[in-house]
Amino acid sequence: LCELSSGSVKKDLAMFKTSEKNIILVDDNSAQINFNPSNTIKIKRWNGVPNDRALIDWLPGILKKCLTAEDVRTVISEIKKKNLWNFGFSKI
């Protein structure tokens, strides 16, 4: 699934054996945006802080939108356009 490319770990979406329109990457590694820009949602790195609720607060809404989308990349693009990118939003 992962390969080393120019010193960064690249996630190979072809390993999923499904269309990229169905794949969402949630990652704290900025390099993934370069490798898979249409499929990656960048999040803030979790450092074990118990009150960090970024994923709990906004990921369910994103996943719900993706369930009804023909292509999850349109949902990810919407997040980018609204600049709701790194974490901490509750609605898209």
PyMOL commands that set and color helices and strands:
alter all, ss='L'
color gray80, all
select helices_A, chain A and resi 13-16+20-22+31-35+54-68+72-81
alter helices_A, ss='H'
color red, helices_A
select strands_A, chain A and resi 2-5+8-11+25-27+40-42
alter strands_A, ss='S'
color yellow, strands_A
deselect
rebuild
show_as cartoon
